[in-house]
Amino acid sequence: MTQTVCCDPRWRTATKLVRGGLTRSEFNETSEALYMSSGYVYESAEEAEAAFAGDKDRYIYSRYANPTLSMLEERLALLEGAEACATTASGMAAVFAALACQVEAGDYVVASRALFGSCLYIVTDILPRLGVETRVVDGTNLAEWEEALSRKTKCVFLETPTNPTLEIIDLAAVSALAHKAGARVIVDNVFSTPMLQRPLQLGADIVVYSTTKHIDGQGRALGGAILCDKEFHKEFVTPFMRHTGPAMSPFNAWICLKGLETLDLRVRQHCQNALQIARFLEAQATLDRVIYPGLESHPQHELCKRQMSGASTVVSFELTGGKETAFKFLNALEIIDLSNNLGDAKSLITHPQTTTHQRLSEDEREQLGIGGGLVRLSVGLEDPLDLQDDLGRALDFAQL
Ligand SMILES: *Cc1c(COP(=O)(O)O)cnc(C)c1O
């Protein structure tokens, strides 16, 4: 039999990250056990009958639940201050499940425009195909939210800070407007991580993560999570997950459990390095702009300080000279890797116009402030002085 080792919601964050949700088998292993099993066996036919009738609480099938996933779900819920959690096979599975489990034809959904590309596709292409009316607004413009939310709304979906221009959306203000319209607020909290921002405390109803990013943090495993209250979990998330099957692999859940143990340390260091890099970049005369919410020059620096406990692990900046100069710069980097992933121990850089946001029209990119010179840097855990050397060398080369 497995047993839950002590677990107290009053624990401080660092303790929750290391011990939250820990369950030990009869072998009393130190580290979280990895249960690579798709199914479970019963003592008797009667027990199987009772399990299926819901009279006996036990594991039935890993599409429904698995002990390694349960540990991760409990740890994430404890960390977020949420009543319940469901893990998913990827961040996109979490986003889609959080929306699809509750909407029906005829519903109306409002989202911010500056979304991760696939999230925007769900809002602008998939939901309308299912008969859901959707509208996108400029997330930083409260008047636009107010106007869009002047009628009955099923849900609001947003991401803050946004990708790749790191705009900050006022979670408390948007949540208040959304609730007046009868909507549930879903926040994609990937860029903030649970360490920097707790949307549920600011009025949001549901938080989604791609655990692929900082929670794994070392580029190994895809995964996602939905955090919400018990009622929403039971009524909407659980039946949707059980019957459509976007379950996370136990192996990936185990990787995330081990990743969480160091999340606090990593995110702090990522942010410290990112601020140092942002200040270094701001001192370079050859850049058009440097975007980092932790810089005094960021237009929403005050809002960032109010709703986040740290600025971000990502820095975006714009090179003078557009795409040609940007490509020359990217190709000259020796340490920083070209990759569209983020939140990794390794520093990764991407050119949004031609990669993550390639699918958008020129107009849409303009609305989002994504020009040919813009690059997005996910600052890793290398020595920031080495990153500065790499960036400085490549900037000099690109702008000769
Ligand atoms: C990566 C990401 C996703 C999607 O997550 P996957 O794990 O890649 O499916 C969703 N939202 C944001 C903000 C992301 O960065």
The ligand as an SDF file (V2000), in Angstrom:
LIG
                    3D

 15 15  0  0  0  0  0  0  0  0999 V2000
    4.9210   26.5820  -24.8850 C   0  0  0  0  0  0  0  0  0  0  0  0
    3.7050   27.2970  -24.5410 C   0  0  0  0  0  0  0  0  0  0  0  0
    2.4470   26.6890  -24.6830 C   0  0  0  0  0  0  0  0  0  0  0  0
    2.2770   25.3020  -25.2360 C   0  0  0  0  0  0  0  0  0  0  0  0
    2.9140   24.3110  -24.4860 O   0  0  0  0  0  0  0  0  0  0  0  0
    3.4310   22.9300  -25.1110 P   0  0  0  0  0  0  0  0  0  0  0  0
    3.9170   22.1860  -23.9210 O   0  0  0  0  0  0  0  0  0  0  0  0
    4.4900   23.2690  -26.1080 O   0  0  0  0  0  0  0  0  0  0  0  0
    2.2560   22.2920  -25.7590 O   0  0  0  0  0  0  0  0  0  0  0  0
    1.3390   27.4300  -24.3420 C   0  0  0  0  0  0  0  0  0  0  0  0
    1.4380   28.6990  -23.8980 N   0  0  0  0  0  0  0  0  0  0  0  0
    2.6310   29.3090  -23.7460 C   0  0  0  0  0  0  0  0  0  0  0  0
    2.6780   30.7040  -23.2530 C   0  0  0  0  0  0  0  0  0  0  0  0
    3.8030   28.6390  -24.0700 C   0  0  0  0  0  0  0  0  0  0  0  0
    4.9880   29.2460  -23.9350 O   0  0  0  0  0  0  0  0  0  0  0  0
  1  2  1  0
  2  3  1  0
  2 14  2  0
  3  4  1  0
  3 10  2  0
  4  5  1  0
  5  6  1  0
  6  7  2  0
  6  8  1  0
  6  9  1  0
 10 11  1  0
 11 12  2  0
 12 13  1  0
 12 14  1  0
 14 15  1  0
M  END
$$$$
